[in-house]
Amino acid sequence: MIEGIEHIGIAVRSIDEARVFYEALGLKVEAVEEVPHEGVRVALIPCGAARIELLEPTSDESPVGRFLAKRGPGLHHLCLATDDVKADDAALRKAGLRILRPEPTKGASGCWVQFVHPESTGGVLLELSQQSADKSD
């Protein structure tokens, strides 16, 4: 079941440069982590009940690197929190929507994630994210 907006992902060329704007607004970067299998560094910025994630590619060939080359910096995706990403994945597949991965995978902060292609969502890359009780599972 969808619980709300988890975060908004913003593609940036440099976290260090992009964070200046958010910090000028009084927001604070909570953490920066690398997700090696995605080829990205992620800065986590709490903002009310949701977060902003600044996404900096570690490779030009990563999904975020290709996004920046094609579209430039800006909104990359919207992420919805779910309590059961596998059930949501199955329901979306059953509805005939275009899902990007064969199954949910580990993302930033140890969450289980799945992505829905913009063709199926009205033009916005959508991420579903489920917090993991055990960061190692």
Summary of the structure (lengths in Angstrom):
residues: 137
radius of gyration: 14.6
end to end distance: 20.8
largest distance: 44.6
contacts: 402
relative contact order: 0.19
helix: 28%
strand: 39%
